[in-house]
Structures are given as C-alpha cells and as structure tokens.
Amino acid sequence: MILDDNLGPDADSFYNALMDTHAGLTDAQSHALNARLVLIFANEIGNLDRLENLLATAGQTTSS
C-alpha cells in the first residue's frame, strides 16, 4: 500500500479536477459521485485482499 505522495506535481491538478467534478452538485449528488468513484477505483484495483487492506487503513485514519 502506498501512503506516500504518489502523484507528485500532479496532485494539485487531480484535486482540482476532483473539485471541478463536484462543482454545482447537491450534497446528495456529491455523495453519490464519491460512491461511484470508490466503486470505479475498486474495480480498477481489482484485488479484494488489497481493497480490504485499504479499507481497514482508511477506517483507522478517520477515527479521530
């Protein structure tokens, strides 16, 4: 699992594109978009063990 910056100088460009994708959406539409993105990214990764590890890690880092 890569937790260090892997986008380098493109990180801001990705963040801006992500925010642009959410522009003008309601909260419900934005949440639905995030859910679709998670499923699309999960399909791209395509490895259940890796995905479960990523979910566990994400759950640990948000429980503050």
C-alpha positions as CSV (number, residue, x, y, z in Angstrom):
1,M,0.0,0.0,0.0
2,I,1.4,3.4,-1.0
3,L,0.7,6.1,1.6
4,D,3.3,8.5,0.5
5,D,2.6,11.1,-2.2
6,N,2.5,9.2,-5.4
7,L,1.1,11.9,-7.7
8,G,3.9,14.3,-7.2
9,P,3.4,17.6,-9.0
10,D,0.1,16.3,-10.5
11,A,-1.5,16.1,-7.0
12,D,-3.0,19.6,-7.2
13,S,-4.2,19.0,-10.7
14,F,-6.0,15.9,-9.6
15,Y,-7.5,17.6,-6.6
16,N,-8.7,20.5,-8.8
17,A,-10.2,18.1,-11.3
18,L,-12.0,16.3,-8.5
19,M,-13.4,19.5,-7.1
20,D,-14.5,20.6,-10.6
21,T,-16.3,17.3,-10.9
22,H,-18.2,18.1,-7.7
23,A,-18.9,21.7,-8.7
24,G,-22.6,22.6,-8.7
25,L,-23.7,19.3,-7.2
26,T,-26.0,19.0,-4.2
27,D,-24.7,17.2,-1.1
28,A,-26.6,14.1,-2.1
29,Q,-25.2,14.2,-5.7
30,S,-21.7,14.7,-4.3
31,H,-22.0,11.7,-2.0
32,A,-23.4,9.6,-4.9
33,L,-20.5,10.7,-7.1
34,N,-18.0,9.7,-4.3
35,A,-19.6,6.3,-4.0
36,R,-19.4,5.8,-7.8
37,L,-15.7,6.8,-7.7
38,V,-15.0,4.4,-4.9
39,L,-16.5,1.5,-6.9
40,I,-14.8,2.5,-10.1
41,F,-11.4,2.8,-8.4
42,A,-12.0,-0.5,-6.6
43,N,-12.8,-2.2,-9.9
44,E,-9.6,-0.7,-11.4
45,I,-7.6,-2.1,-8.5
46,G,-9.4,-5.5,-8.8
47,N,-7.8,-7.3,-5.8
48,L,-10.1,-8.0,-2.9
49,D,-7.3,-8.5,-0.3
50,R,-5.7,-5.2,-1.3
51,L,-9.0,-3.4,-1.2
52,E,-9.8,-4.8,2.3
53,N,-6.4,-3.6,3.5
54,L,-7.0,-0.2,2.0
55,L,-10.5,0.0,3.7
56,A,-9.1,-1.0,7.0
57,T,-6.3,1.6,6.8
58,A,-8.7,4.3,5.8
59,G,-11.0,3.4,8.7
60,Q,-8.1,3.7,11.1
61,T,-7.0,7.1,9.9
62,T,-10.5,8.6,10.1
63,S,-11.3,7.5,13.6
64,S,-10.0,10.6,15.4
